[in-house]
Amino acid sequence: MANTPQSKKRARQNERRETINRMRRSRIRTYLRKVEEAIASGDQTVAATALREAQPEMMRGVTKGVLHKNTVARKMSRLTHRVKALA
């Protein structure tokens, strides 16, 4: 358990950041699920719009430190290829 005031404060901050990051990650996953469902339905226009909505959310996850830059780049690249393949 935290003993010093500094470590107690750090523990409080970590809890707060953990909940915020969990919400961010969940929000990103929701956007990705919408893209996956649109791809599964086979409608390219819906899939392209869902992907366009998901991209800024994923990049925001990178700037906030929730996801790694290369992970997001890889996911976006693969999703883009799959959406283009629907045509």
Long-range contacts (C-beta under 8 A, 24 or more apart in sequence): 21-64, 21-65, 21-66, 24-60, 24-61, 24-64, 24-66, 25-61, 25-66, 25-67, 27-57, 28-54, 28-57, 28-58, 28-61, 28-66, 28-67, 31-57, 31-58, 32-58, 32-75, 32-79, 35-79, 35-83, 39-79, 39-82, 39-83, 39-86, 42-86, 43-86, 44-83, 44-86, 44-87, 47-82, 47-83, 47-86, 48-83, 51-76, 51-79, 51-80, 51-83, 54-79
